[in-house]
């Protein structure tokens, strides 16, 4: 049964969905501003410090819970369809994950499309990762995490590290990852009415911006089509009411076929990246706690 808070949030999103403009044009700056505003709805947990950083030349931000030793780190890659999102939009979510993981978290402001199409985001993630393991943290005590586009980017980062023979992190956590920019997953249609967050026409526009003319099956843009052998343990959390559900289930299936230790954690009636609401919704807090337990197990 959904909590009262989850039902309230569902009504909020239904109203937003009902009164959304009917035009199919996309105002990118408005999308960016609205995602930052959504993030600002959820305050930074008490005692967590936010410290600006330059991680291998990539603008970034440390989120440091009180009383946390320096050994364990989560490198977090925010969502936003590769065109939106920032340290600001995801500050509360990442801080809650850091607390649950008993770790410091580093969030990246990687370059966004269309100003910087693929592979700019992947290059920034690799640069920041290499900066981290260059004497700052042992890869055995490092986890990668990301949501939505950032979840796909997290997998692309792992593939890039493997192919470059760079030491791997201990684990990876993907929240509702966008892994297939061809939109071939069946839940893009079957969950279209249930999903109150993602608009199909917007995501097609954003994918085009990110790809910059590349084939949508480019493995580092759509990691569902990549060779996944040799990746570290992977946790995928996804809601049952998401159009991205099949992007998650197919990623898990392919990862298992490649011999990757993989866990699928599907949550009934949850919307896209519901973990955002950990300061408000019990289901979000439980999901974040499970993320923390998973990272604590491997890192």
N, C-alpha and C positions, 0 to 999 in steps of 0.2 A: 504493500500500500504506500502511495506517495505521502510524504510528510505535508503538513499544512503549508510550510514554506515553499516546497516544490510546487504545490498547486497554485500558490500566489504568483510565483515566478512564471509558471506556465500561462496564467491569465495575462500577465504583463506582456509576455512575448506574443500571445495571440492578438492582443490589442494592437501591438506594434505592427504585426504582420498584416492585420486587417486594414490599418490606416496608412500603410506604406504607399508611396507614390506608385501609380500604375505604369508610369513610363518605364521603358527598358533601357534608358540611357543611364550611364554610370558616372556619377560625380566623384572622382577619386579623392579629391581633397576632403570632401564631405565624409566619405567612407573612413578616411584616416582619422579625422577629427572625432567621428562617432565612436570608433574603437577605443581611442584614448579616453573619451568620456565614460564609456562602459567600464573601463578599467578603474577609473577614478571613483566609481560607485562603491568600490570595495577598498577599504582603507588598509594601509600597511599595518600588520600585526604589531602589537605593543613590544617595544624593545628591539625590533629588527632595525639594523643600520643599513642605509643605502649609500654606497660609496662609488663615485664615478671612477672608471678605469679605461685605459687603452690597452686592449688585448691583442697584441701583435698588429697594432695599427687600426684595429676595429673598435669603435666606440662601444663601451660596455658598462655594466653596473654590477657591483657586488651587493648581494643581500646577505647580511650576516646576523643570524639569530644570536641572542645573548647566551653566553656560556658554551659556545660551540668550539671544539678544538679545530685547528687549522688543517688537519690531515685529509678530511673528506670534502670533495667538491662535486657539485652538480652543474654541468654546463647546459644552460637552457636556451633553446631556440624557439622564439615566439611565433605564434600563428598570425594570420592576416592575409592569406592568399598570395603571399610573396610580394604584395603591393602595399600592405598596411601593417600596422603593429609596431611596437617599440618597447623599450624598457618601461616607459610610462604605462602603456596599456596593460602590461602583464606583471607589474610590480607585486601586487597583492597575491596573485596566484603563485608566482615563483617563491615568494617569501613563505607562504604556507607549505609549499613542497619542501623548502629548505628546513623548516622547523620539523616537519614530519620525518625527514631524512637524516636529521642531526648533522647537517652539512652546511657549508657556505655554498651559495649559488651565484653563478656568474651568468647574467643575461646579456645577449648581444644585440646591438642595433646594427644588424647586418644590412647591406645595401638592398634597396627595394627596386622592383620593376614599376613602371616601364623605364625609369631613368637608368636602371642598371639591371638588364635582363640576365637570365641564366647564361653562364654559371657564377655570376657575382656572389650570390648568397652562399653557394657551396665554397667558393674560394675564401670568403670571410670566415666561415665556420672552421675550415681547415687551418687558417692562419691563427685564429684564436686558440684552437686546440693545441697546436704546436707550441704556442706561447705558454700555455698552461703547463704542458709536460716538460718544458725546458727549465727544470729545476724548481718549479713552483708546486707541483703535485705529482705524485706517483700515479701512473695510469691505473694501477690496481685499486686506487682509492678515488677513482673518477667515474662518474656516471654521466651519460648524455640523456637529455629529455627535451621534449618539444610537443607542441599541440598543433593540430590541423596541418597547415603548410609546414610549420616548424617540425611536426612529426615526420613528414616526408623528408624534410631537410636533414633531420637527425639520421635517418637511414642512409641518405646520400652521403653524409659525412662519414659514416662507418665504412661504406663501400670505398670511398676515396682513401681513407686511412689504410684499409686492407691492401688496396692496389698499389699504394706507395710504400708498403712495408713499414708503416709507422705504428708503434705500439698501440694496441686497442684499449679502450676504456673497459671497465669491469662489467658494465651493464648499460642498457638503454631502455627508456620508458617513452612510449608514444601515446599521446592522448588524441583520439579521433584523427589519426594521421590521413593526410591527403596524399595518396601514393600513386594515383593513376590520372594523369591529366588528359587522357582520352575520353573520360566520362563513360567508360564501358560497364561500370559496375551496375548491377540490376537495381540496387536500392536508390539510385538517382531517380528512378521512376516510382518504385514501390513505396518509398518513404517520403515522396515529395510533399504530400499533404500533412504528414506527421511532423516533419522537420519545420520548426518555426524560426530557425536562425539563418539557414543558408538559402539563397535565391539562385536557382540554376543559371539564369541569364547573366548574373554578375560574375559567377565563377568562370563561365566560359570567357567573358571579357578579360578577367584577371589572368587566366591561364594563357591567353593569347599574348598579353603584355609580358608575362614572365618568359614564355618560350622565345619570343622575339624572332619567330620564323622557323624555329627548330621543330623537328618531328616530336609530337607529343609523347612518343614512346622512348625518347632519349632517357637512358637508364638513370642518370643523376637528377633528372627532372621528374621522372615517374619511376621511382625505385621498384615498383611492382614488376617491372620488366628487366630488372638487374639480376645478376648472379648474386645470391645472398649467402653463399658458402663462407664459413669462417667468421661470421659475425658473433658478437658477444650475446649473452642472454638478453632476451627481449620481452618486455611486458607491454601489451597493447590494451588500453582501456577505451571503450566506446559505448555510446548509448544506443539503445535499440530503436530509437525514433529518429536516427540520423540518416541523411542521404549518403553519408560517408561510411555507413556500416559495412558495405561490401568492400570498400577500400581497405578496411581493417581486417575483415575475415579472410580476404584473399592474400593479404600480406602475411598473416599468420600461417596460412596453409602453405604458401611458398617457402616461408622461412623454415617451417618444420620439415618440408621436403628436402631442404638444403642442409638439414642436420643442426639447425640452430635451436637452442633451448628457448622455447617460446611459450608465453602464456597469454591467452585471450581472456579478457575480463569484460564481459558485456553486461551492461546495467539496464534493467527494464525501465522503459518510459523516460529515459534521460535524453536531454537535448545536447546539442553540439558543445563540447568542452564545458559541461556543467560544473566541473571542478572549480571554475572561476568563483562560484558563490560559496566558497568554504566558510566565509565569515557569517553566512546567513542560513545555509541549507544543510540539514543533517546528511543527506545523500552525498553532497559535495565533500563534507568533512570526512566521511567514511572512505570515499574514494581516494582522497589525498593521503589519508592514513595508510591505506593499502599500498600506495606508491612509496611512502616512506619505509614501510616494512620490506618491500621488495628491494629497494636500494640498500637498506641495512643488511639484507641477506647476502648481497653480492659484493658490496663495495667496502 
